[in-house]
Amino acid sequence: MDWVIETPRLLLRELNTDDAQFFFDLNNDPEVIRYTGDVAFESIDAARQFLAGYDHFKKYGFGRWAMATKSEHKLVGWCGLKYSSDANEYDLGFRLFKNEWGKDFATEAGIACLTAGFQKFNMPMIVGRALKANIGSIRVLEKCGMRYWKDVEEHDNEAVVYRCFPEDLNNLL
């Protein structure tokens, strides 16, 4: 297994088609995708097809990474960076199984992804988006050193955008 990021408790690696069951299960929980604007996959094969077409790693060298515990190598969610050419911006995102919420995995992985974004990929700024109702995700963005930037509309809902610059991360580490 090629782990690309290691934290004290987590290992992160590229998502691949072998992750179809994990990806299907993660997106099949209505509470997990409640604030995302995503819909559950119709089948494991649909999740596999999505993963087969996910080309962010090939295009940019980074993407949304599968997140596993170091102790058991159990997949607990994903975290990573996405480039949006429309907005010309880099975005931090994360998603975890509900039973993994509250363990600070998203914060730990988020800080590691921000570090990689700034140090390895020379990103000038990274944003994080969350619906205003998604207090948990907003708290993760704040704990990762991101600061409120602006209000936006996402999926016909009020949302916020946080942002982080390399020097903001230096204050955290």
C-alpha positions in Angstrom: 0.0 0.0 0.0 1.4 3.4 -1.0 0.6 5.7 1.9 1.3 9.3 0.8 0.7 11.1 4.1 1.3 9.9 7.6 0.1 11.6 10.8 0.5 10.4 14.4 -2.7 8.3 14.1 -3.6 8.2 10.4 -2.4 7.0 7.0 -3.6 8.6 3.7 -3.4 7.2 0.2 -4.9 7.6 -3.2 -8.4 6.3 -3.6 -8.8 3.5 -6.1 -11.4 1.1 -7.5 -10.7 -1.4 -4.7 -12.3 1.2 -2.4 -15.7 0.9 -4.1 -17.4 -0.8 -1.1 -15.9 1.7 1.4 -16.9 4.6 -0.8 -20.4 3.2 -1.3 -20.9 2.6 2.4 -19.6 6.1 3.3 -22.0 7.9 0.9 -24.9 5.6 1.8 -25.3 7.2 5.2 -27.8 10.1 4.9 -26.2 11.9 7.9 -22.7 11.7 6.4 -23.8 13.3 3.1 -26.5 15.6 4.7 -24.6 18.8 4.0 -22.7 17.9 0.9 -25.2 18.2 -1.9 -24.2 14.6 -3.0 -26.5 11.7 -3.4 -25.9 8.1 -2.4 -24.5 5.8 -5.0 -27.1 3.5 -6.5 -24.7 0.5 -6.2 -21.2 -0.5 -5.4 -20.6 -0.7 -9.1 -21.6 3.0 -9.5 -19.1 3.9 -6.7 -16.4 1.8 -8.6 -17.2 3.7 -11.8 -16.9 7.0 -10.1 -13.5 6.0 -8.6 -12.3 4.7 -12.0 -13.1 8.1 -13.5 -11.5 10.1 -10.7 -8.5 11.6 -12.4 -7.4 14.3 -10.0 -4.3 12.3 -8.9 -3.1 11.9 -12.5 -3.9 15.5 -13.4 -2.5 17.3 -10.4 -0.6 14.8 -8.2 -3.1 15.2 -5.3 -6.7 14.6 -4.6 -9.1 13.2 -2.0 -7.1 10.6 -0.1 -8.5 7.5 1.6 -7.9 7.9 5.4 -7.1 4.8 7.5 -6.1 4.4 11.1 -2.5 3.5 11.6 -3.2 0.9 14.3 -5.6 -1.2 12.3 -5.4 0.2 8.7 -9.2 0.5 9.0 -10.7 3.0 6.5 -12.5 5.8 8.4 -13.1 8.3 5.7 -11.4 10.5 3.2 -9.6 13.9 3.3 -7.7 15.8 0.7 -7.3 18.6 -1.7 -9.2 19.4 -4.9 -8.4 21.9 -7.6 -11.3 23.8 -9.2 -10.3 25.3 -12.5 -13.6 27.3 -12.7 -12.7 29.2 -9.5 -8.9 28.7 -9.8 -8.7 27.6 -6.2 -7.7 24.7 -4.1 -10.2 23.2 -1.7 -9.8 21.1 1.5 -12.5 18.5 1.9 -13.2 15.6 4.3 -15.8 13.0 5.0 -15.9 10.4 7.8 -18.1 7.6 8.9 -20.4 8.8 11.6 -18.9 6.5 14.2 -15.6 8.3 13.6 -16.9 11.8 14.3 -15.5 13.6 17.3 -12.2 11.8 17.3 -10.3 14.7 15.6 -9.4 12.6 12.6 -10.7 15.2 10.2 -8.6 17.9 11.9 -5.4 15.8 12.0 -5.8 14.8 8.4 -6.8 18.3 7.4 -3.7 19.9 8.9 -1.6 17.2 7.1 -3.3 17.9 3.8 -2.9 21.7 4.2 0.8 21.1 5.0 1.2 19.0 1.8 -0.7 21.6 -0.2 1.6 24.4 0.9 4.9 22.6 1.2 4.8 20.0 -1.6 2.4 21.5 -4.1 3.2 25.2 -3.5 -0.5 26.2 -3.3 -0.8 30.0 -2.5 -4.1 29.6 -0.7 -6.5 26.8 0.3 -10.2 27.2 1.0 -12.7 25.1 2.8 -16.4 25.3 2.3 -19.3 24.3 4.6 -23.0 24.9 4.8 -23.7 27.3 7.7 -25.8 24.6 9.4 -22.8 22.2 9.4 -21.3 23.3 12.6 -19.0 20.3 12.9 -17.2 20.9 9.6 -16.9 24.6 10.3 -15.2 23.7 13.6 -12.8 21.4 11.8 -11.9 24.2 9.4 -11.2 26.5 12.3 -9.1 23.9 14.1 -7.1 23.5 10.9 -6.1 27.1 11.2 -8.5 28.4 8.5 -10.2 31.7 8.9 -13.7 32.9 7.8 -13.5 34.6 4.4 -17.0 35.0 3.0 -20.6 33.9 2.7 -21.7 32.0 -0.4 -24.6 29.9 -1.6 -24.0 26.1 -2.0 -26.7 23.7 -3.1 -29.4 26.3 -2.6 -28.2 26.8 1.0 -26.3 29.5 2.9 -22.6 28.5 3.2 -19.3 29.9 4.3 -15.9 29.8 2.8 -12.8 29.7 5.0 -9.3 30.1 3.8 -5.7 29.5 4.8 -2.4 30.8 3.6 1.0 29.2 4.2 1.8 31.6 7.1 -1.5 30.7 8.9 -0.4 27.0 9.0 3.0 28.0 10.3 1.2 29.4 13.4 -0.4 26.1 14.0 2.6 23.8 13.7 
